[in-house]
Each structure stands twice: as structure tokens, then as C-alpha cells.
Amino acid sequence: MRLIGVLAILVFSAAPALALTCRTDKLGTTRCSNGTTYRTDKLGTTRDNHGNRWRTDRQGTTRGSDGTTYRTDKLGTTRDNYGNRWRTDRLGITRGSNGTRCRTDKLGTTRCY
């Protein structure tokens, strides 16, 4: 899974609580409107400003220090270990079984509602 995939999953899974906007700057730091920031190091570990971290293994499974696990199947559906799933449609809208809807605009801003 690419870096953007890991960040997207994290943003999508955090979105149900409120409307959320996230943007990645030129240095690669993603800042969200809820105050959370994400940064991925050269080894591929993504960390947030709350002490959590996520890493994707060779098989494409992303595991978090908070106990979350994410896996994307061959059809493009991402599932976590809590029974949630996310899928992006042809219009670029990612819809989650937990009620999330997210879209990234041409400027790279992701908005979830």
C-alpha cells in the first residue's frame, strides 16, 4: 500500500465523528482540521501527534500501534479488524460502512463528511 493509502485509511476511519478536512504540505506532513498531524518517515512508518504509528508489511497489511489492522483486497475494498470497510467509486468518493464519505479535490485537500 502506498503512503497516501495509509494516510487515506487513517483519515477515513477518523471521519465519522465530525466533518474533517486534511491537507498534505510540501514537506509531506498531513494536517487535519481536528488537530491531528501525520508524518511518514523514510522507513515507511506513519506517526501521528498522539503517539500512534502504522506500518505496512510486504503483504500489504497495515498494522497500527493502537491495535488496528487494515487490508485491501484485489477488488479495492479496504477492511479493518473491527468489521469496517471502505471502497472508492468511479467518482472518487470513498464510502465507508461506518458512514464516512470522503473526497480529495484537485488541490489535494481531502474532505470527509
C-alpha positions in Angstrom: 0.0 0.0 0.0 1.4 3.4 -0.9 1.9 6.2 1.6 -1.2 8.0 0.5 -3.2 4.9 1.0 -2.2 4.6 4.7 -3.0 8.2 5.3 -6.3 8.0 3.5 -7.3 5.0 5.6 -6.4 6.8 8.8 -8.4 9.9 7.7 -11.4 7.9 6.5 -11.5 5.9 9.7 -11.4 9.0 11.9 -14.0 10.9 9.9 -17.4 9.7 11.4 -17.2 11.9 14.5 -17.3 15.2 12.5 -16.6 16.8 9.2 -12.9 16.6 8.6 -10.5 18.3 6.2 -6.9 17.2 5.7 -4.1 18.6 3.5 -0.5 17.5 2.9 2.1 20.1 2.7 5.3 20.2 0.6 7.3 18.5 3.4 4.9 15.6 3.5 3.2 16.4 6.7 -0.6 15.9 6.6 -2.6 18.3 8.9 -6.2 17.7 9.7 -8.9 20.1 10.9 -9.3 18.1 14.1 -5.7 18.9 15.1 -4.2 15.6 14.1 -1.0 15.6 12.1 0.5 12.6 10.2 4.1 12.2 9.0 5.8 9.2 7.3 9.5 8.6 7.8 12.0 7.2 5.3 11.4 3.6 6.6 7.7 3.9 5.8 6.3 4.2 9.3 3.5 6.8 9.7 3.2 8.5 13.0 0.6 11.0 14.3 0.9 13.6 17.0 -0.9 11.4 19.5 1.8 8.8 19.7 0.3 6.3 17.3 2.2 4.7 14.5 1.3 2.5 11.5 3.4 0.3 9.2 2.5 -1.6 6.1 4.2 -5.0 5.6 5.2 -6.8 2.3 1.8 -8.4 2.1 0.0 -5.1 2.1 -1.4 -5.3 5.7 -1.2 -2.1 7.7 -0.8 -2.6 11.4 -1.1 0.2 14.0 0.3 0.5 17.5 -3.3 1.1 18.6 -4.2 -2.5 17.5 -5.8 -1.6 14.2 -5.2 -3.7 11.1 -6.1 -2.7 7.6 -6.1 -4.8 4.5 -7.1 -4.0 0.9 -8.3 -6.9 -1.3 -7.9 -7.3 -5.0 -11.2 -5.6 -5.7 -10.0 -2.4 -3.9 -12.1 -2.8 -0.7 -10.2 -2.0 2.5 -11.3 -3.7 5.7 -10.2 -3.3 9.2 -10.2 -5.7 12.1 -13.3 -4.1 13.6 -15.6 -5.0 10.7 -15.5 -1.7 8.9 -14.8 -1.4 5.1 -14.1 1.4 2.6 -14.4 1.5 -1.1 -13.8 4.3 -3.6 -16.3 4.6 -6.5 -15.7 5.9 -10.1 -16.4 9.5 -9.0 -13.5 9.3 -6.5 -15.7 9.3 -3.4 -14.7 6.9 -0.7 -17.6 5.5 1.2 -17.3 3.6 4.4 -19.6 1.1 6.1 -19.3 3.3 9.2 -21.0 6.2 7.4 -17.9 8.0 6.2 -17.8 9.8 2.8 -14.5 11.4 1.7 -13.3 13.0 -1.4 -9.9 14.5 -2.4 -10.1 17.6 -4.7 -7.7 18.6 -7.4 -5.6 20.7 -4.9 -5.1 17.6 -2.7 -7.4 18.5 0.1 -9.4 15.6 1.5 -12.8 16.4 2.9 -14.8 13.9 4.9 -18.4 14.3 5.9 
